């Protein structure tokens, strides 16, 4: 933790988070939502967990409602968090989502505003204006270095995927930097497991597409528990099961081997996300400190994703079993 901040400084917010965890949409509540007989029953269950109407027949409105709840959670916890960089950690991906939309929009002469989210560290409109004016010094974190590089890549190659890859690399570097700045071992570990999961995804996709190790080298991220050379070795014939067997990603790697041979990518992706969630469960045994704050914010992100999967799945007429197979493991 930063100098001057102690675990006991998180006593009040940890106590509050323990109370807030009672309204998380846990496994039991997800099952109730899956078994709900009508949209009215679904709406009632969601209201009990503090949600407004979420209409899956109007996905844009539903996403807007979920975004408003996200922002309310950030504001709510910012009041009691001794170090708001923990909240910034969870805002970073929205900055880079907006940067991707802005960079491509400017290159193509399109209006990217409808893709923007205001959940980042900098309001989307300000980010757009800064990028348009090439005023990169005003951008937070590593965005000031990331955006011009992504723009140059897109202008040179005309390949939006390559500019996205560059921004993803900077995003994870930004997350690592924030975690390091806080001095939190728990947040640093969370950043590393996220990188390991992302590298495993890149490995499996590369092998499934029949691409070589040179392609994989261009997308792998530094900073995980597993070094990139070890992951590259799998692309060159080393055992995936042997590399990931001792790690929390062992089940995901097993599914990954199956996915490489044509098996389900959905099941593999789910197990990658579940492994990251499993890391967070250690926070349940921490009475106070930064770990409960990190775990709660991550749990809410998983909850939002699961609700979207569940509600859109029900609206599309998918069976409960199919929807259940796609839901990510919850924190509680």
C-alpha distance (Angstrom), angle and dihedral (degrees) to the residues before:
residue distance angle dihedral
X1 . . .
X2 3.81 . .
X3 3.75 117.7 .
X4 3.78 110.5 -83.1
X5 3.82 96.2 24.1
X6 3.80 119.0 100.6
X7 3.80 134.7 -174.1
X8 3.79 89.0 -107.9
X9 3.81 89.4 61.6
X10 3.80 85.5 69.9
X11 3.80 93.6 53.9
X12 3.80 95.8 101.9
X13 3.80 97.0 43.6
X14 3.83 91.7 43.2
X15 3.80 89.8 54.6
X16 3.79 89.7 48.8
X17 3.79 92.5 48.5
X18 3.80 91.1 52.4
X19 3.80 87.6 57.3
X20 3.82 92.1 45.5
X21 3.81 90.6 51.9
X22 3.80 87.9 68.8
X23 3.81 89.4 71.7
X24 3.81 95.6 49.2
X25 3.79 113.7 120.4
X26 3.81 94.3 -112.7
X27 3.81 128.9 -177.9
X28 3.80 93.0 -81.0
X29 3.80 92.7 51.1
X30 3.80 91.4 46.2
X31 3.79 88.6 55.0
X32 3.80 89.9 50.0
X33 3.80 89.6 52.3
X34 3.79 90.8 48.5
X35 3.80 90.4 51.2
X36 3.82 95.8 43.8
X37 3.80 109.4 127.5
X38 3.79 97.6 -150.9
X39 3.77 143.0 18.4
X40 3.80 87.9 -108.6
X41 3.82 90.4 58.1
X42 3.80 90.0 47.7
X43 3.80 91.8 50.5
X44 3.81 91.5 49.7
X45 3.80 92.3 51.5
X46 3.81 91.1 49.3
X47 3.80 91.6 49.1
X48 3.79 89.0 55.6
X49 3.82 86.8 58.9
X50 3.80 92.6 49.5
X51 3.81 99.4 -98.6
X52 3.80 126.3 137.0
X53 3.79 121.4 -139.3
X54 3.81 110.3 -49.9
X55 3.78 108.3 -165.5
X56 3.83 111.0 -163.6
X57 3.81 89.3 -170.6
X58 3.81 87.1 67.6
X59 3.83 103.5 43.4
X60 3.81 94.2 177.8
X61 3.80 91.8 55.2
X62 3.80 90.7 44.6
X63 3.81 91.9 51.2
X64 3.81 90.0 48.2
X65 3.82 90.6 52.1
X66 3.81 91.6 49.7
X67 3.82 90.8 47.2
X68 3.82 89.7 53.0
X69 3.81 89.9 52.4
X70 3.81 90.2 49.2
X71 3.79 91.1 52.9
X72 3.80 91.6 46.5
X73 3.82 89.8 53.1
X74 3.81 91.5 50.5
X75 3.81 92.1 49.5
X76 3.78 92.4 44.8
X77 3.80 94.9 52.5
X78 3.81 94.6 39.8
X79 3.81 89.0 69.0
X80 3.80 92.7 63.5
X81 3.81 103.8 27.7
X82 3.83 112.5 109.0
X83 3.82 88.9 -152.1
X84 3.81 118.0 31.2
X85 3.80 91.5 -165.3
X86 3.81 85.9 86.8
X87 3.80 87.4 63.7
X88 3.80 91.2 44.3
X89 3.80 88.3 57.0
X90 3.80 88.8 65.1
X91 3.81 92.7 43.1
X92 3.80 94.3 54.8
X93 3.85 96.6 82.5
X94 3.80 90.4 56.9
X95 3.81 90.9 54.3
X96 3.79 89.9 54.7
X97 3.79 93.0 43.9
X98 3.80 87.6 55.9
X99 3.80 91.9 44.7
X100 3.81 91.3 54.4
X101 3.80 91.2 51.1
X102 3.81 93.0 45.7
X103 3.80 96.1 47.1
X104 3.80 92.9 49.5
X105 3.79 92.8 41.3
X106 3.80 93.0 54.1
X107 3.80 92.2 45.5
X108 3.79 92.7 50.8
X109 3.78 97.0 38.2
X110 3.81 89.8 -118.2
X111 3.80 130.6 135.2
X112 3.83 107.5 -111.3
X113 3.81 96.7 -179.8
X114 3.80 94.6 104.2
X115 3.81 87.9 62.2
X116 3.80 94.9 52.4
X117 3.78 128.1 111.8
X118 3.81 124.0 -159.9
X119 3.80 93.3 -151.2
X120 3.81 95.5 95.9
X121 3.78 129.7 97.2
X122 3.79 90.2 -97.5
X123 3.83 124.0 42.1
X124 3.79 110.9 -102.3
X125 3.81 94.0 -121.7
X126 3.81 91.0 53.3
X127 3.79 90.8 48.2
X128 3.80 90.7 50.8
X129 3.78 92.3 49.7
X130 3.81 92.2 47.7
X131 3.80 91.2 50.8
X132 3.81 92.6 46.1
X133 3.82 90.4 50.9
X134 3.84 93.1 40.5
X135 3.82 87.4 -124.2
X136 3.79 93.8 150.0
X137 3.80 96.7 155.3
X138 3.80 89.8 73.4
X139 3.81 93.6 59.6
X140 3.83 120.6 101.0
X141 3.77 126.6 -115.9
X142 3.78 115.8 -15.3
X143 3.79 95.4 -24.3
X144 3.79 90.2 100.2
X145 3.80 90.0 64.1
X146 3.79 97.0 33.6
X147 3.80 100.6 55.2
X148 3.83 99.9 53.1
X149 3.80 90.1 47.0
X150 3.81 91.4 51.1
X151 3.81 91.1 47.5
X152 3.80 91.5 50.5
X153 3.80 91.8 49.1
X154 3.79 91.7 50.5
X155 3.80 93.2 46.2
X156 3.80 91.3 48.7
X157 3.80 101.1 41.5
X158 3.83 103.0 22.1
X159 3.80 84.6 -141.1
X160 3.84 111.9 128.4
X161 3.80 91.4 -169.7
X162 3.80 90.8 63.6
X163 3.80 92.5 50.3
X164 3.81 89.3 49.1
X165 3.80 90.5 51.1
X166 3.80 90.0 52.2
X167 3.81 91.3 50.6
X168 3.81 91.2 48.0
X169 3.78 89.8 53.6
X170 3.80 91.0 51.3
X171 3.80 91.2 45.7
X172 3.79 93.0 58.5
X173 3.81 90.2 44.4
X174 3.82 87.4 53.2
X175 3.80 90.9 50.4
X176 3.79 91.1 49.6
X177 3.78 91.8 48.1
X178 3.80 92.4 51.7
X179 3.79 91.6 47.5
X180 3.80 90.4 50.3
X181 3.81 91.8 48.0
X182 3.79 91.6 55.7
X183 3.79 91.1 51.7
X184 3.82 88.3 -138.3
X185 3.80 112.8 149.9
X186 3.81 89.2 -163.6
X187 3.81 94.2 53.2
X188 3.80 91.1 44.0
X189 3.79 89.7 52.9
X190 3.79 90.2 48.8
X191 3.81 90.5 52.8
X192 3.80 90.9 50.0
X193 3.82 95.5 49.7
X194 3.80 89.6 49.2
X195 3.80 89.6 53.7
X196 3.81 91.7 47.2
X197 3.81 90.5 51.3
X198 3.80 91.7 48.2
X199 3.81 91.5 49.4
X200 3.80 90.7 50.5
X201 3.80 89.1 51.9
X202 3.81 90.0 50.7
X203 3.79 90.8 48.8
X204 3.79 94.4 51.2
X205 3.80 94.0 44.9
X206 3.80 90.9 48.8
X207 3.79 93.4 51.3
X208 3.80 92.6 42.7
X209 3.82 91.0 53.5
X210 3.81 91.0 47.6
X211 3.81 92.4 -118.4
X212 3.79 122.0 149.6
X213 3.80 135.0 -115.8
X214 3.82 92.0 -95.1
X215 3.80 89.9 62.7
X216 3.81 90.8 47.2
X217 3.79 91.6 50.2
X218 3.78 88.9 60.6
X219 3.80 93.9 58.2
X220 3.81 104.7 35.3
X221 3.79 117.3 110.0
X222 3.80 126.5 -134.3
X223 3.79 122.3 -133.2
X224 3.79 105.3 55.2
X225 3.78 127.6 123.6
X226 3.80 87.7 -105.6
X227 3.78 114.3 60.7
X228 3.80 118.2 -126.4
X229 3.81 92.9 -116.8
X230 3.81 89.6 62.9
X231 3.81 91.1 51.0
X232 3.81 91.2 47.0
X233 3.79 88.8 52.5
X234 3.81 89.1 63.3
X235 3.81 89.6 55.8
X236 3.80 86.3 54.0
X237 3.81 93.8 52.7
X238 3.82 107.0 -78.3
X239 3.81 118.8 134.9
X240 3.80 116.7 -86.3
X241 3.80 90.9 -163.1
X242 3.79 91.6 52.5
X243 3.81 93.4 50.0
X244 3.80 96.7 46.6
X245 3.80 99.0 30.0
X246 3.84 95.7 94.6
X247 3.83 92.9 44.2
X248 3.82 134.8 80.2
X249 3.81 86.9 -106.3
X250 3.81 94.4 66.4
X251 3.82 94.9 109.1
X252 3.80 91.4 45.7
X253 3.80 90.8 50.2
X254 3.80 90.3 51.2
X255 3.80 89.5 53.3
X256 3.79 88.2 43.8
X257 3.78 92.0 58.5
X258 3.79 88.0 52.4
X259 3.82 91.3 47.7
X260 3.81 90.9 52.8
X261 3.81 87.5 59.1
X262 3.80 91.8 50.7
X263 3.80 100.9 -81.3
X264 3.79 126.3 136.0
X265 3.79 116.7 -51.8
X266 3.81 89.1 -171.6
X267 3.80 92.4 61.2
X268 3.80 90.6 45.9
X269 3.82 93.6 50.0
X270 3.80 90.5 49.0
X271 3.80 92.3 53.1
X272 3.82 90.7 50.3
X273 3.80 89.8 55.0
X274 3.81 91.7 43.8
X275 3.81 91.2 54.3
X276 3.81 89.9 55.7
X277 3.81 90.0 49.6
X278 3.80 90.4 49.9
X279 3.79 88.5 59.7
X280 3.79 89.3 56.8
X281 3.80 95.2 53.7
X282 3.80 89.9 80.3
X283 3.81 86.7 74.3
X284 3.81 89.7 69.8
X285 3.80 88.5 73.5
X286 3.82 95.1 49.1
X287 3.85 109.5 94.9
X288 3.80 94.3 -159.9
X289 3.79 139.6 -11.8
X290 3.78 136.5 81.2
X291 3.83 96.1 -52.9
X292 3.84 96.0 76.5
X293 3.82 90.1 51.2
X294 3.82 93.0 50.8
X295 3.79 93.1 44.7
X296 3.79 93.5 48.3
X297 3.81 93.8 50.5
X298 3.81 90.4 48.5
X299 3.81 90.6 46.6
X300 3.79 90.6 54.4
X301 3.81 90.7 52.2
X302 3.82 89.5 52.9
X303 3.79 90.1 46.4
X304 3.79 92.9 53.7
X305 3.81 91.0 49.7
X306 3.81 92.2 47.6
X307 3.79 93.5 49.3
X308 3.78 90.2 51.8
X309 3.82 91.5 49.5
X310 3.79 92.0 46.8
X311 3.80 99.0 44.8
X312 3.79 95.8 43.4
X313 3.81 89.7 44.8
X314 3.79 92.1 53.1
X315 3.80 91.1 46.8
X316 3.81 89.4 51.9
X317 3.80 91.1 51.7
X318 3.80 96.6 -112.9
X319 3.79 116.6 159.8
X320 3.79 120.9 -104.9
X321 3.81 89.9 -113.8
X322 3.81 93.0 54.9
X323 3.81 92.0 47.4
X324 3.80 91.6 45.5
X325 3.81 90.6 53.9
X326 3.81 89.6 58.1
X327 3.79 98.9 47.2
X328 3.80 116.9 106.0
X329 3.79 120.7 -125.8
X330 3.78 112.1 -92.9
X331 3.78 127.1 -130.5
X332 3.83 92.2 -120.4
